[in-house]
Amino acid sequence: MLDLIVIIVCLIALISTNISMARKFGLPNKYELHLHYLLFYHLFFSLFFTWYILNFGGDSQGYWKLGMEQVLIKGEETWMKYFGESTTFILWLNYFPSRILGLNYITGNILYGFLGFCGIRYLFVLTAQYFPTNHKVLNIPLFPTIFYMANFNFWSAGVGKDALCFWGIAWFMFAVQKYNTRWWQGAIALFFVYMARPHMGQALIGGAAIAIILGSEIRREYKFTLGIVAMVATVYLSSSTLEFLKIEDFSLESMEELTDKTAGLLSSGNVGSGVDISSYSLPMRIFTYLYRPIFIDAHNIMAFLSSFENALYLWLSFFIVRNWTPEALRDMPVFLKVGFVTLIPVTLAFANSLGNLGAIMRMKNMMMVYFVLFIFFLIVYNKKLRYLKYLEKQRYYQRRKEIIAQKEAARKE
């Protein structure tokens, strides 16, 4: 009974906030409806995620039932004994709803799914507000279609680090777009991301600092201060990140050793969808991370659905060169600059360390949406420029026609 009450209360709250956010940011009625559609669509994926984990296994159940073998609690089990980074942080978050309230695993997936939806809603609102126009592929508009992608919704719909990080990163992007007033939201979001995955928190703060400092949105006198703050934060967080990664420093040698170790573990035969990235060149590793699994790689239903999304990613990538202009990069929303700058080191790191397609689908879910939105913005920005040039040309010929007509009329008189 308590499970049902919690779910209904959260559902009503999300529907209500959908309406208030749509009105606050001036979204048309059709986009407000899409927010409601996405909420129930995401709820379906929470149910599907539950079925999938119960039938095929995964860490998610262990996170909710506090049964992770790698986390050993000595003495009496208490809530604060779980507090820490990575896995322990997820167990710490789940302790109250799971241990104290006794909520079921399916309820846990729905609650995490609601968090994932909040992340989707942040990005939905930002896209609707800051993208100048839309674009169609096979006569299907990219917005809001891209927010209905299956893999995108699946990994943000259940208990675990994936949904938490996806929500935290999206909230951070929402905050950084108006960093002068939402900075406190960004700090809270960064806390959750860093505690769940320290290396992602490190990448996020570095990407945000670089994007804002190099951008034109902030006044010069503030850039120096921001640079100092970012440097101090990076140095402060680097020690715990190194400890989490179990390496001594960020040297090429240490990172290569970590890469070989991780790639070896994840490409072993018992994983099922492993690929031997150790024999791949760097471009092939990046291709594998960004665009695989493709249809011939599909080893289960999620890999098959992900193949459609990867085909879209690959198709859109061909538009980068044609639409890459300094003006588009200059006028790109801050959140998208931060997302793309953060994506680059994350892609290089994961492309060199993940040798399992299942792990790739999970890990790239946190950042891949920013790659899609980046290309989407390049396309629609230049589409708008071409349209404005067309209108200017039309006005030029119209003025010329009027001048000729005036001269002709004057000559006849």
C-alpha positions as CSV (number, residue, x, y, z in Angstrom):
1,M,0.0,0.0,0.0
2,L,2.8,2.4,0.9
3,D,4.5,1.7,-2.5
4,L,1.3,2.7,-4.3
5,I,0.9,5.9,-2.3
6,V,4.5,6.9,-2.9
7,I,4.2,6.3,-6.7
8,I,0.9,8.2,-7.0
9,V,2.1,11.2,-5.0
10,C,5.3,11.4,-7.1
11,L,3.3,11.0,-10.3
12,I,0.9,13.8,-9.4
13,A,3.8,16.1,-8.4
14,L,5.6,15.5,-11.7
15,I,2.4,16.2,-13.7
16,S,1.9,19.4,-11.8
17,T,5.5,20.5,-12.3
18,N,5.3,19.6,-16.0
19,I,2.5,22.2,-16.3
20,S,4.3,24.8,-14.2
21,M,7.6,24.4,-16.0
22,A,5.9,24.6,-19.4
23,R,4.2,27.8,-18.5
24,K,7.3,29.3,-16.8
25,F,9.4,28.8,-19.9
26,G,6.7,29.6,-22.4
27,L,6.3,26.2,-24.0
28,P,3.4,25.8,-26.4
29,N,0.6,23.4,-25.5
30,K,1.9,20.6,-27.7
31,Y,5.2,20.5,-25.9
32,E,3.5,20.5,-22.5
33,L,1.6,17.5,-23.7
34,H,4.8,15.8,-24.8
35,L,6.2,16.3,-21.3
36,H,3.2,14.3,-20.0
37,Y,3.7,11.7,-22.7
38,L,7.4,11.4,-21.8
39,L,6.5,10.9,-18.2
40,F,4.3,7.9,-18.8
41,Y,6.6,6.6,-21.5
42,H,9.5,6.7,-19.0
43,L,7.3,5.0,-16.4
44,F,6.8,2.2,-18.9
45,F,10.6,1.8,-19.2
46,S,10.9,1.6,-15.4
47,L,8.5,-1.4,-15.5
48,F,10.4,-2.8,-18.5
49,F,13.7,-2.3,-16.7
50,T,12.3,-4.2,-13.7
51,W,11.3,-7.1,-15.9
52,Y,14.7,-7.1,-17.7
53,I,16.8,-7.1,-14.5
54,L,14.7,-9.8,-12.9
55,N,15.1,-12.0,-15.9
56,F,18.6,-11.3,-17.1
57,G,20.3,-10.0,-13.9
58,G,22.2,-6.9,-13.1
59,D,23.7,-4.9,-10.3
60,S,20.5,-2.9,-9.9
61,Q,18.8,-5.4,-7.5
62,G,21.9,-5.5,-5.3
63,Y,21.9,-1.7,-5.1
64,W,18.3,-1.7,-3.8
65,K,18.5,-4.6,-1.5
66,L,21.9,-3.5,-0.2
67,G,23.4,-6.8,-1.2
68,M,26.5,-5.7,-3.1
69,E,29.3,-8.2,-2.3
70,Q,32.1,-5.6,-2.8
71,V,30.7,-3.4,0.1
72,L,31.4,-5.0,3.5
73,I,30.0,-3.3,6.6
74,K,31.7,-4.2,9.8
75,G,29.8,-4.2,13.1
76,E,26.2,-3.0,13.3
77,E,24.8,-1.9,10.0
78,T,23.7,1.8,10.0
79,W,22.8,4.3,7.4
80,M,25.9,6.5,7.7
81,K,28.3,3.5,7.4
82,Y,27.3,3.3,3.8
83,F,28.1,6.9,3.0
84,G,31.0,7.2,0.5
85,E,31.7,7.4,-3.2
86,S,30.5,5.2,-6.0
87,T,28.6,2.0,-5.0
88,T,28.5,2.9,-1.3
89,F,26.8,6.2,-2.1
90,I,24.0,4.5,-4.0
91,L,23.5,2.1,-1.1
92,W,23.5,5.1,1.2
93,L,20.7,6.7,-0.9
94,N,18.7,3.5,-1.0
95,Y,19.0,2.7,2.7
96,F,16.0,4.8,3.9
97,P,13.4,3.8,1.2
98,S,14.6,0.2,1.1
99,R,15.5,-0.7,4.7
100,I,13.4,1.8,6.7
101,L,10.3,2.2,4.5
102,G,10.5,-1.3,3.0
103,L,9.6,-0.2,-0.5
104,N,9.7,-2.9,-3.2
105,Y,12.4,-3.1,-5.9
106,I,9.9,-2.1,-8.6
107,T,9.0,1.0,-6.6
108,G,12.7,1.8,-6.4
109,N,13.0,1.5,-10.2
110,I,10.0,3.8,-10.6
111,L,11.5,6.4,-8.2
112,Y,14.8,6.4,-10.0
113,G,12.9,6.5,-13.3
114,F,11.2,9.7,-12.1
115,L,14.7,11.1,-11.5
116,G,15.7,10.2,-15.0
117,F,12.5,11.8,-16.3
118,C,13.4,15.0,-14.5
119,G,16.8,15.0,-16.3
120,I,15.0,14.5,-19.6
121,R,12.6,17.4,-18.8
122,Y,15.5,19.7,-18.1
123,L,17.0,19.0,-21.5
124,F,13.6,19.1,-23.2
125,V,13.0,22.6,-21.8
126,L,16.5,23.8,-22.8
127,T,16.1,22.5,-26.3
128,A,12.7,24.0,-26.8
129,Q,13.9,27.4,-25.5
130,Y,17.3,27.8,-27.1
131,F,17.1,26.0,-30.5
132,P,16.1,28.3,-33.3
133,T,14.1,25.9,-35.4
134,N,13.6,22.1,-36.0
135,H,14.9,19.6,-38.5
136,K,13.4,16.4,-40.0
137,V,15.0,13.1,-40.8
138,L,12.8,10.8,-43.0
139,N,10.1,13.5,-42.5
140,I,10.2,12.9,-38.7
141,P,11.1,16.0,-36.6
142,L,14.2,15.5,-34.4
143,F,12.5,17.5,-31.6
144,P,10.9,16.1,-29.6
145,T,11.5,12.6,-31.2
146,I,15.1,12.3,-29.8
147,F,13.7,12.3,-26.3
148,Y,11.8,9.1,-27.0
149,M,14.8,7.0,-27.9
150,A,14.7,3.6,-26.2
151,N,18.2,3.2,-24.9
152,F,18.2,6.8,-23.8
153,N,15.1,6.1,-21.6
154,F,16.0,2.5,-20.5
155,W,19.2,3.2,-18.7
156,S,17.8,6.2,-16.9
157,A,14.7,4.3,-15.7
158,G,16.0,2.1,-12.9
159,V,18.0,1.9,-9.7
160,G,21.7,2.5,-10.2
161,K,24.4,5.0,-11.0
162,D,23.2,5.5,-14.6
163,A,19.9,7.1,-13.8
164,L,21.4,9.2,-11.0
165,C,24.3,10.5,-13.1
166,F,22.0,11.2,-16.1
167,W,19.7,13.2,-13.9
168,G,22.6,15.0,-12.1
169,I,24.4,15.9,-15.3
170,A,21.2,17.2,-17.0
171,W,20.4,19.3,-13.9
172,F,23.9,20.6,-13.9
173,M,23.5,21.6,-17.6
174,F,20.2,23.3,-16.7
175,A,21.9,25.2,-13.9
176,V,24.9,26.2,-15.9
177,Q,22.8,27.8,-18.6
178,K,21.9,30.5,-16.0
179,Y,24.9,30.0,-13.8
180,N,24.6,33.5,-12.3
181,T,21.3,32.6,-10.6
182,R,21.2,28.8,-10.6
183,W,24.8,28.2,-9.4
184,W,23.5,26.6,-6.2
185,Q,21.5,24.1,-8.2
186,G,24.7,23.3,-10.2
187,A,26.6,22.7,-6.9
188,I,24.0,20.2,-5.7
189,A,23.8,18.4,-9.0
190,L,27.6,18.2,-9.2
191,F,27.6,16.7,-5.7
192,F,25.4,13.8,-6.7
193,V,27.3,13.1,-10.0
194,Y,30.7,13.2,-8.2
195,M,29.6,10.9,-5.4
196,A,28.1,8.4,-7.8
197,R,30.9,8.5,-10.3
198,P,33.9,10.7,-9.2
199,H,35.5,10.6,-12.7
200,M,32.3,12.0,-14.2
201,G,32.2,14.8,-11.6
202,Q,35.8,15.7,-12.4
203,A,35.1,15.8,-16.1
204,L,31.9,17.8,-15.6
205,I,33.5,20.6,-13.6
206,G,36.5,20.8,-16.0
207,G,34.2,20.9,-19.0
208,A,32.1,23.6,-17.5
209,A,35.1,25.7,-16.6
210,I,36.6,25.4,-20.1
211,A,33.4,26.1,-21.9
212,I,32.5,29.2,-19.9
213,I,36.0,30.6,-19.9
214,L,36.4,30.2,-23.6
215,G,32.8,31.4,-24.3
216,S,31.6,35.0,-24.7
217,E,28.8,34.9,-22.2
218,I,30.8,35.9,-19.2
219,R,32.6,39.1,-18.6
220,R,36.4,39.1,-18.6
221,E,36.7,40.2,-15.0
222,Y,34.8,37.1,-13.9
223,K,36.8,34.6,-16.0
224,F,39.9,34.9,-13.9
225,T,37.9,34.2,-10.7
226,L,36.1,31.2,-12.3
227,G,39.4,29.8,-13.6
228,I,40.9,29.9,-10.1
229,V,37.8,28.3,-8.6
230,A,37.8,25.6,-11.2
231,M,41.5,24.9,-10.7
232,V,41.2,24.6,-7.0
233,A,38.2,22.4,-7.3
234,T,40.0,20.2,-9.8
235,V,43.0,19.8,-7.6
236,Y,40.9,19.1,-4.6
237,L,38.8,16.5,-6.3
238,S,41.7,14.9,-8.2
239,S,43.0,13.0,-5.2
240,S,39.8,11.2,-4.5
241,T,39.3,10.5,-8.2
242,L,42.8,8.9,-8.4
243,E,41.9,6.8,-5.4
244,F,38.6,5.7,-7.0
245,L,40.4,4.8,-10.2
246,K,43.2,3.1,-8.3
247,I,46.0,4.8,-10.1
248,E,48.8,7.0,-8.7
249,D,48.6,9.9,-11.2
250,F,47.1,11.1,-14.5
251,S,50.2,10.3,-16.5
252,L,49.9,8.5,-19.8
253,E,51.5,5.4,-18.3
254,S,49.0,5.1,-15.5
255,M,46.0,5.7,-17.8
256,E,47.4,3.1,-20.3
257,E,47.7,0.5,-17.5
258,L,44.1,1.3,-16.4
259,T,43.0,1.0,-20.0
260,D,44.6,-2.4,-20.5
261,K,43.3,-3.7,-17.2
262,T,39.7,-2.5,-17.8
263,A,39.6,-3.5,-21.5
264,G,40.9,-7.0,-20.6
265,L,38.2,-7.5,-18.0
266,L,35.3,-6.2,-20.1
267,S,36.2,-8.0,-23.3
268,S,36.6,-11.4,-21.7
269,G,34.6,-14.2,-23.0
270,N,32.3,-14.5,-20.0
271,V,30.8,-11.1,-20.6
272,G,28.8,-12.1,-23.7
273,S,29.0,-8.9,-25.8
274,G,32.8,-8.3,-25.5
275,V,34.9,-6.8,-28.2
276,D,38.7,-6.9,-28.4
277,I,39.4,-3.2,-28.4
278,S,43.1,-3.8,-27.7
279,S,43.6,-4.7,-31.4
280,Y,41.7,-1.6,-32.5
281,S,43.2,1.7,-33.6
282,L,42.1,4.9,-31.8
283,P,39.6,6.0,-34.5
284,M,38.1,2.5,-34.5
285,R,37.8,2.5,-30.7
286,I,36.0,5.9,-30.9
287,F,33.7,4.6,-33.6
288,T,32.9,1.5,-31.5
289,Y,32.0,3.7,-28.5
290,L,29.9,6.2,-30.4
291,Y,28.2,4.0,-33.0
292,R,28.0,0.4,-31.8
293,P,26.2,-1.8,-31.3
294,I,25.0,-1.9,-34.9
295,F,22.4,-4.4,-36.0
296,I,24.9,-7.3,-36.6
297,D,26.2,-6.7,-33.0
298,A,22.8,-7.0,-31.3
299,H,22.9,-9.7,-28.7
300,N,19.6,-8.8,-26.9
301,I,16.5,-6.6,-27.4
302,M,18.1,-3.5,-25.9
303,A,21.2,-3.8,-28.2
304,F,18.8,-4.2,-31.2
305,L,16.9,-1.1,-30.2
306,S,20.1,0.8,-29.5
307,S,21.2,-0.1,-33.1
308,F,18.5,2.2,-34.5
309,E,19.7,5.1,-32.3
310,N,23.3,4.4,-33.3
311,A,22.3,4.5,-37.0
312,L,20.8,7.9,-36.3
313,Y,23.9,9.1,-34.6
314,L,26.0,8.0,-37.5
315,W,23.7,9.7,-40.1
316,L,23.7,12.9,-38.1
317,S,27.5,12.9,-37.8
318,F,27.8,13.4,-41.6
319,F,26.2,16.8,-41.1
320,I,28.9,18.1,-38.7
321,V,31.5,19.2,-41.4
322,R,28.9,20.9,-43.5
323,N,27.3,22.8,-40.6
324,W,30.4,23.5,-38.5
325,T,30.8,27.3,-38.5
326,P,32.4,29.8,-36.0
327,E,29.0,31.6,-35.7
328,A,27.2,28.4,-34.7
329,L,29.8,27.6,-32.0
330,R,29.7,31.2,-30.8
331,D,26.0,31.4,-30.5
332,M,25.5,27.9,-29.1
333,P,23.7,27.8,-25.7
334,V,26.1,27.5,-22.7
335,F,24.7,24.2,-21.6
336,L,25.5,22.6,-25.0
337,K,29.0,24.0,-25.0
338,V,29.6,22.5,-21.6
339,G,28.0,19.2,-22.7
340,F,30.1,18.9,-25.8
341,V,33.4,20.0,-24.2
342,T,32.8,17.4,-21.4
343,L,31.9,14.7,-24.0
344,I,35.3,14.9,-25.6
345,P,37.5,13.6,-22.7
346,V,34.8,11.2,-21.5
347,T,34.6,9.7,-25.0
348,L,38.3,9.3,-25.2
349,A,38.5,7.7,-21.8
350,F,35.6,5.3,-22.3
351,A,36.5,4.5,-25.9
352,N,39.9,3.3,-24.6
353,S,38.6,1.3,-21.6
354,L,35.2,-0.2,-22.5
355,G,35.5,-3.5,-24.4
356,N,31.9,-4.6,-23.8
357,L,28.9,-3.4,-25.9
358,G,26.6,-3.6,-22.9
359,A,28.8,-1.5,-20.8
360,I,29.2,1.0,-23.7
361,M,25.4,1.3,-24.0
362,R,25.1,2.1,-20.3
363,M,28.1,4.5,-20.0
364,K,27.5,6.6,-23.1
365,N,23.9,7.1,-22.1
366,M,25.0,9.8,-19.7
367,M,26.6,12.0,-22.3
368,M,25.5,10.9,-25.8
369,V,22.4,13.1,-25.8
370,Y,24.7,16.1,-25.8
371,F,26.4,14.8,-28.9
372,V,23.0,14.5,-30.7
373,L,21.9,17.9,-29.5
374,F,25.2,19.4,-30.6
375,I,24.8,18.2,-34.2
376,F,21.1,19.1,-34.1
377,F,22.0,22.7,-33.1
378,L,24.6,23.0,-35.9
379,I,22.0,21.9,-38.4
380,V,19.2,24.1,-37.3
381,Y,21.4,27.1,-36.7
382,N,22.7,27.1,-40.3
383,K,19.3,26.2,-41.5
384,K,18.1,29.5,-39.9
385,L,21.0,31.4,-41.4
386,R,20.2,30.1,-44.9
387,Y,16.6,31.1,-44.4
388,L,17.5,34.6,-43.2
389,K,19.8,35.0,-46.2
390,Y,17.0,33.9,-48.5
391,L,14.7,36.5,-46.9
392,E,17.4,39.2,-47.3
393,K,17.8,38.2,-51.0
394,Q,14.0,38.4,-51.5
395,R,13.9,41.8,-49.9
396,Y,16.9,43.0,-52.1
397,Y,15.1,41.9,-55.3
398,Q,11.9,43.4,-54.1
399,R,13.5,46.7,-53.4
400,R,15.3,46.5,-56.8
401,K,12.0,45.8,-58.5
402,E,10.4,48.8,-56.8
403,I,13.2,51.1,-57.8
404,I,13.0,50.0,-61.4
405,A,9.2,50.5,-61.4
406,Q,9.6,54.0,-59.9
407,K,12.2,54.9,-62.6
408,E,10.0,53.5,-65.3
409,A,7.0,55.5,-64.0
410,A,9.2,58.7,-63.8
411,R,10.4,58.2,-67.4
412,K,6.8,57.9,-68.7
413,E,5.8,61.1,-66.9
